[in-house]
Amino acid sequence: MSKSPFVDSVMMACDLSNDSIVITDERGKVQWINQTFTKKTGYAIQDMRGKTPGSVLQGDSSDPSDIESFKKKLDKGVPFEQSIMNHAKDGSLLRTTTTITPIRDANGCITNFIGVQRFLGNGSKGRNDAETTLLGVMEQLSTKYEELAKRQQEIEIQNNTLQESYRLLQRLNNKVNSSVNYASRLQYSLMPREAWIEKALKQSFILNRPKDTVSGDFYWFEETDEWQRILVGDCTGHGVSGALMTVMAINLLDQFVGKVDIKALPKAFDDLDVALRKKLDMNSETGLSSDGFEFGMLQFDKGSDDYHYIGGMIDLIRIDDNGAKKVRANRLPIGGDQRFYKGRSFEKIHSFRKKKGESVYLFSDGFPDQFNDRNDKKFTSRKFRESLAGICHMDAQRQKMALMDILRKWKGKQQQTDDILVFGHRF
């Protein structure tokens, strides 16, 4: 039988009582008897456990009407007293008056019954100190259960309030998620599908892994009869704030860079920078925004084996049989803190000849900055360049799969640190 300090106290008091005491479960099956019960009836606990007291003690001399009255009162689940003729183990008759008290839990459900049998003629009308102690403990039990029931009611009210708050938050969360998912569809509608670019630029791949539903990294593609251009951009922030900047960046690229000749690209990006600062009010005294984006752009000429690169903070990586080479971008972004970049302009365009077997890569800082789950270290740019050198001989789609596998093994159970975007092309 499960015990508590109160139940232990009850049993201790019961063993001191001159009356016979029985504790049953909620079905009336005996769980415990005191020493007086054994002395008076001759039945030990092994004789009684798991049985109802009446099935053992009642016999031919027990009045059926008393037995029936006892059962009806017991079914009501309230305290009562009943006189009845019982039989000891040796067959002798025992005229008893039994007081039954139900014990309830904090929910008001009956968990036990306590029966006190007084044997008529043994001077048990007066209660001794042990009996008084037993009644006191039982009163404490009753008070304790009332306190528990009141406390449980308070907790249930609090739980109902919390559940209602949770349902409200869940509804709000669903609305936010719906809005973010819609924003994601709008964002990706501004960018051509990865598969389309991979088809237009043979032996190319785009690995795009946003940290959240929407991304601060983006790619931009433009094609004419003379060339194909692919740009990788990394906006300040990620998630919704970064995604809003990507929409503005893509619109400005269409406006200022879309059909511009290669020689005019530096001025086009300078003009784009001015336009972004104006839109974000970054030139006024109250304009405190340092938002913007870093970029790297490649142009592949259709009529020759030439290709060109211009960048703002995103370097180009070229890998051939002689190893990896980094082509440094202009050291300024589009937008950004005017204190650091005021007076600078986009100047450098790098031109190269296509070389069979050579691979070129543009990427945001998400992959190199990814932490692992073992020692919380970054992947680093050096390690990323080494990884590219190890896979550059593969065809484009195998390179993409290899990078995804490298990322998965490095990250482990660690959360993704930032948006990840990689463009690769193999000549």
Secondary structure in CASP SS format (residue, H / E / C, confidence):
PFRMAT SS
TARGET T0000
AUTHOR 0000-0000-0000
METHOD secondary structure of the structure
MODEL  1
M C 1.00
S C 1.00
K C 1.00
S C 1.00
P H 1.00
F H 1.00
V H 1.00
D H 1.00
S H 1.00
V H 1.00
M H 1.00
M H 1.00
A H 1.00
C H 1.00
D H 1.00
L H 1.00
S C 1.00
N C 1.00
D C 1.00
S E 1.00
I E 1.00
V E 1.00
I E 1.00
T E 1.00
D E 1.00
E C 1.00
R C 1.00
G C 1.00
K C 1.00
V E 1.00
Q E 1.00
W E 1.00
I E 1.00
N C 1.00
Q H 1.00
T H 1.00
F H 1.00
T H 1.00
K H 1.00
K H 1.00
T H 1.00
G C 1.00
Y C 1.00
A C 1.00
I H 1.00
Q H 1.00
D H 1.00
M H 1.00
R C 1.00
G C 1.00
K C 1.00
T C 1.00
P H 1.00
G H 1.00
S H 1.00
V H 1.00
L H 1.00
Q C 1.00
G C 1.00
D C 1.00
S C 1.00
S C 1.00
D C 1.00
P H 1.00
S H 1.00
D H 1.00
I H 1.00
E H 1.00
S H 1.00
F H 1.00
K H 1.00
K H 1.00
K H 1.00
L H 1.00
D H 1.00
K H 1.00
G C 1.00
V C 1.00
P C 1.00
F E 1.00
E E 1.00
Q E 1.00
S E 1.00
I E 1.00
M E 1.00
N E 1.00
H E 1.00
A C 1.00
K C 1.00
D C 1.00
G C 1.00
S C 1.00
L E 1.00
L E 1.00
R E 1.00
T E 1.00
T E 1.00
T E 1.00
T E 1.00
I E 1.00
T E 1.00
P E 1.00
I E 1.00
R E 1.00
D C 1.00
A C 1.00
N C 1.00
G C 1.00
C C 1.00
I E 1.00
T E 1.00
N E 1.00
F E 1.00
I E 1.00
G E 1.00
V E 1.00
Q E 1.00
R E 1.00
F E 1.00
L C 1.00
G C 1.00
N C 1.00
G C 1.00
S C 1.00
K C 1.00
G C 1.00
R C 1.00
N C 1.00
D H 1.00
A H 1.00
E H 1.00
T H 1.00
T H 1.00
L H 1.00
L H 1.00
G H 1.00
V H 1.00
M H 1.00
E H 1.00
Q H 1.00
L H 1.00
S H 1.00
T H 1.00
K H 1.00
Y H 1.00
E H 1.00
E H 1.00
L H 1.00
A H 1.00
K H 1.00
R H 1.00
Q H 1.00
Q H 1.00
E H 1.00
I H 1.00
E H 1.00
I H 1.00
Q H 1.00
N H 1.00
N H 1.00
T H 1.00
L H 1.00
Q H 1.00
E H 1.00
S H 1.00
Y H 1.00
R H 1.00
L H 1.00
L H 1.00
Q H 1.00
R H 1.00
L H 1.00
N H 1.00
N H 1.00
K H 1.00
V H 1.00
N H 1.00
S H 1.00
S H 1.00
V H 1.00
N H 1.00
Y H 1.00
A H 1.00
S H 1.00
R H 1.00
L H 1.00
Q H 1.00
Y H 1.00
S H 1.00
L C 1.00
M C 1.00
P C 1.00
R C 1.00
E H 1.00
A H 1.00
W H 1.00
I H 1.00
E H 1.00
K H 1.00
A H 1.00
L C 1.00
K C 1.00
Q C 1.00
S E 1.00
F E 1.00
I E 1.00
L E 1.00
N E 1.00
R E 1.00
P C 1.00
K C 1.00
D C 1.00
T C 1.00
V C 1.00
S C 1.00
G C 1.00
D E 1.00
F E 1.00
Y E 1.00
W E 1.00
F E 1.00
E E 1.00
E E 1.00
T C 1.00
D C 1.00
E C 1.00
W E 1.00
Q E 1.00
R E 1.00
I E 1.00
L E 1.00
V E 1.00
G E 1.00
D E 1.00
C E 1.00
T C 1.00
G C 1.00
H C 1.00
G H 1.00
V H 1.00
S H 1.00
G H 1.00
A H 1.00
L H 1.00
M H 1.00
T H 1.00
V H 1.00
M H 1.00
A H 1.00
I H 1.00
N H 1.00
L H 1.00
L H 1.00
D H 1.00
Q H 1.00
F H 1.00
V C 1.00
G C 1.00
K C 1.00
V C 1.00
D C 1.00
I H 1.00
K H 1.00
A H 1.00
L H 1.00
P H 1.00
K H 1.00
A H 1.00
F H 1.00
D H 1.00
D H 1.00
L H 1.00
D H 1.00
V H 1.00
A H 1.00
L H 1.00
R H 1.00
K H 1.00
K H 1.00
L C 1.00
D C 1.00
M C 1.00
N C 1.00
S C 1.00
E C 1.00
T C 1.00
G C 1.00
L C 1.00
S C 1.00
S C 1.00
D C 1.00
G E 1.00
F E 1.00
E E 1.00
F E 1.00
G E 1.00
M E 1.00
L E 1.00
Q E 1.00
F E 1.00
D E 1.00
K C 1.00
G C 1.00
S C 1.00
D C 1.00
D E 1.00
Y E 1.00
H E 1.00
Y E 1.00
I E 1.00
G E 1.00
G E 1.00
M E 1.00
I C 1.00
D C 1.00
L E 1.00
I E 1.00
R E 1.00
I E 1.00
D E 1.00
D C 1.00
N C 1.00
G E 1.00
A E 1.00
K E 1.00
K E 1.00
V E 1.00
R C 1.00
A C 1.00
N E 1.00
R C 1.00
L C 1.00
P C 1.00
I E 1.00
G E 1.00
G C 1.00
D C 1.00
Q H 1.00
R H 1.00
F H 1.00
Y H 1.00
K C 1.00
G C 1.00
R C 1.00
S C 1.00
F C 1.00
E C 1.00
K C 1.00
I C 1.00
H E 1.00
S E 1.00
F E 1.00
R E 1.00
K C 1.00
K C 1.00
K C 1.00
G C 1.00
E C 1.00
S E 1.00
V E 1.00
Y E 1.00
L E 1.00
F E 1.00
S C 1.00
D C 1.00
G C 1.00
F C 1.00
P C 1.00
D C 1.00
Q C 1.00
F E 1.00
N C 1.00
D C 1.00
R C 1.00
N C 1.00
D C 1.00
K C 1.00
K E 1.00
F C 1.00
T C 1.00
S H 1.00
R H 1.00
K H 1.00
F H 1.00
R H 1.00
E H 1.00
S H 1.00
L H 1.00
A H 1.00
G H 1.00
I H 1.00
C C 1.00
H C 1.00
M C 1.00
D C 1.00
A H 1.00
Q H 1.00
R H 1.00
Q H 1.00
K H 1.00
M H 1.00
A H 1.00
L H 1.00
M H 1.00
D H 1.00
I H 1.00
L H 1.00
R H 1.00
K H 1.00
W H 1.00
K H 1.00
G C 1.00
K C 1.00
Q C 1.00
Q C 1.00
Q C 1.00
T C 1.00
D C 1.00
D C 1.00
I E 1.00
L E 1.00
V E 1.00
F E 1.00
G E 1.00
H E 1.00
R E 1.00
F C 1.00
END
